[in-house]
Structures are given as C-alpha cells and as structure tokens.
Amino acid sequence: MPSYTHTDLQSTIIALSTAPGVGALAVIRLSGKEAITACNKLFKGPNLNQQDTHTIHYGHLVADKQVIDEVMVALFKAPRSYTTEDIIEISCHGSPYIIQRIIETFLKEPTIRMAKPGEFTMRAFLNGRIDLSQAEAVADLIASESEAAHQVALQQMRGGFASEIKVLREQLINFASLIELELDFSEEDVAFADRQQLVDLVTNIQQLIQPLLNSFLLGNAIKNGVTTVIAGRPNAGKSTLLNALLNEERAIVSNIPGTTRDTIEEMLNINGIRFRLVDTAGIREAQDQIEAIGVQKTLEKIKSSSVVVYVFDLNEMSLAEVKQDLQNLQQQSVPCLVVGNKMDTLHPLKVQDWKLQGAQLFGKRFLMVSAAKKQQITLIQERLYQLVLGGQAKVESTVVSNLRHYKALQEADAALHEVLHGIEGGISGELLALDIRMALHHLGEITGEVTTDDLLGNIFSNFCIGK
C-alpha cells in the first residue's frame, strides 16, 4: 500500500490520466511547481510561462532535437486547478510508444516522479481543495455504472454529504468547548454548558444521523448492485424467468429436472439500480454428485444474497409446500419475493384461489407470472425496485454509499448514546468531554478533519493512477 505523507507535495508528479492501451488520443498529466517549467523545455509552441491559466496551446514536444509528437497542452495555474498546484495536461496521440517516450523524457528531470494511485486527488484533499468524502466520491464517480450511482457520487463530490456532517460537528464543537472550559474551573464548581441544551443537541444530531444510517442499504445497492438470487425447486421455471427478465436467452431452458448445475449471474438495471441476478440449481434431493454441488452452491448464494426471488410451479405446488420451502430457504432480514410461475396454464378459478391465498399470506410480496409468455415480468421488476427503495431516502436525498462513512456514523452515534447516558447518570465533566471528543473524532474521520497516513493510503491506493 502506498504511503501518503505531506513530504510528497514537494515533488512534481506525472501520470497517464486516460486508460492504458492503444487509442486515438491520450492525456498525460503533470502537477507541481515544476510542471509548467518542465513542459516549457520540451514544448515548441507559445511560451507557457507567459500564457493565461485555463488556456490550450498547440505545438510539438521535442527531445534530443527529435519531434516526439504533435500535441495540445492545457494550462492550469495555481491555485485555480484541481490540485491547487500548477497543472499541465498534454493531449497526444494514443500510441503506447509515444506515451512511454513522453513520460520517460519528463522523468529525466530530477524534480519529477511518477504519481502514485490517486495522488492527484490526494493532493487536492491535502491542499484543501476538497474534503475526504468528496475525494472518495471522485473514485465512485469514475466507477459508476448506472444513472443512480452517478447521481449519488456527483452529489457527494459536490459536498452535499460533507456539508451535513460539518454542520453536525460544528454544533457539537461549541458544546465541547464549554465542557472543556468547565474543566479549567473545576475547583470553582462552575457550569458553563447547560446539560438540558446538550441533551437536546445530541438528540437532534442523532435524529439527523439516523436517516443517513438508514440510507446505507440503498446507497450500497446503488454503488455495488443488489445480489438477487432466483431459487426454487427443479422445473419451477427459474431459468425461463431469468431469460424473461433479461429479455434474452441467457440460460438453458429444459423440462428435464436438474438442467442448471451451476449458478449463472447477469446484471439487470431497473430505474438506475443494478440487480445482480443469480440463477441457481433447483433445490431437491440431488441425483448425482455434480447436482449436489450445484444445490450446495444455491444455498450458499442465498445466505449471501440481498434479495431472494422464490419461484414455484403453480400447478405442482400447494400453499403448505410453498410455506415449507420458504422456511427452509429464507434468511432473516433478507427480503423475499414469492413468485408463482406458469399462471397461463391454470384454470381461471384456480388463478383466483392462488391470488386470494397468496395475498393473504404474503401480501405484496406474492405475485403470479408466466415466464414463458413474459406475462407480469414488469411487475416483478417493479416489486424488486420497491424492495430496495421502499421506505428509504430517495436518490435525490443525501445517501450514504461508502462503508467507511457508514461505520464512522455508527461509531459517532454510539458515542452520542454514551453522552446521553452519562448526562443521565451525572458523570463528571471530564468523562463527558471524552465521549463528546470521541463523537467528534468519528464525524471528523468522514470529512478528513481527522486522518492518518494509513487511512489515506487505504483510500487512495484504490484509485486509478492519473486521478
């Protein structure tokens, strides 16, 4: 893991900012106090030292009297740049040879070195351009694979989440300072902080933290996708349902029991939420060793799933058998859709019986479909979306999608509980101040007011080089 310290700011760094490989164009980025001077030595075009910031210039890069490439150079002067340092961005042709030649030529300068993963963004953070939660949102924005993930990352990058945390922290700091002041006058037994006002403040902060904590299930689903396992007995139509949801023939469909021996995974985007659909082997007494392995994999997938879609054949199963299967399959706290398949083959009266019985027992979690005829498939998509989004913050609200932020909020909330417990128990101001400082510490970890080199290394080492 790279080590990130303040001494890193002394060097000028360089890296390829576009994806590696052959392409029409590539962008090479430099940041640091020598970026403009170093580029000016190689650039045959306008004198970059004499140009305005946020301008683009045409010319050639020349080394050892040989033209390396015809380029466009974008100039961003400190402090009006992404890192707040001087930045040069060279747009060249996307030949791996040209890219390597340009970077190697710059690296001959003793003050220039290769950038570490995420170091441009790390400098933006260390130089006060963005806070830590915004820096992490940059990586999320690059990795976003859906509209919802893009919206969440963009909102956090603009500071929506950080601004809420900062407000909470500032309010708590004011009371912490009064408690600390009391400690200086402990012999006089003077109280500067009104305990009831502190209770009201802590309660209010907890009420603001709770929706953020509750939003993590949605945020994590948006960021990483929702693992959705399609489970049931053989020949229930699980593979047919997968194909219908994807609107393509992805899984082999057969009326021979046990056709699906291994899990099949595909991604489905529903209103900006990515569902990772997992078609599994039918659960029954295995007929051979290979099928037994498939059944075991099914059970393992169900345990690690976020949502289970239990599929059964309306013609072959009774309500009692469905209930028994669900008791064997369903994990605590894992939402489950109960899908009766092959409704197109049922007598109309039996359809009504199943509707009444299923609705009474499972409510809106029960629905009937015909996977083969693609009937009611849209309804399954709607119910899946509602299971994830229902009753939670909408994407337009502040949504926590980062596990580190979630854990820090949990720790802060626990510390605030201790503050309330301490006030109720009449503990000393010194112990009360300790709990308040702990809450402040965990809130500060989110935005970067509290950091360590290990923390920065863990965060920025996951970035791509050049960002």
Protein Blocks (a to p, Z undefined) as FASTA:
>chain_A
ZZddfklmmpccdddfbdedddfbdcdddedjklmmmmmmmmgcddfklpcehiacdddd
deehiafbdcdddddddfbbfkopacddddddfbfklmmmmmmmmmmpmkbccddehklm
mmmmmnomacfklmmmmmmmmmpcbfklmmmmmmmmnommmmmmmmmmmmmmmmmmmmmm
mmmmmmnopafbdfklmmmmmmmmmmmmmmmmmmmmmmmmmmnopadddeddehiommmm
mmmmnopafbccdfbehklmbdcdddddeehiacdddddddddddfbfklmmmmmmmmmm
mmmpmbdcddddfklpcfklmmmmmmmmpcghiacddddehklmpcfklmmmmmmmmmmm
nommbccddfknopoklmmmmmmmmmmmgopacfklccdfbfklmmmmmmmmmmmmmmmm
mmmnopafklmmmmmmmmmmmmmmmnopaccfklmmmmmmmpcehZZ
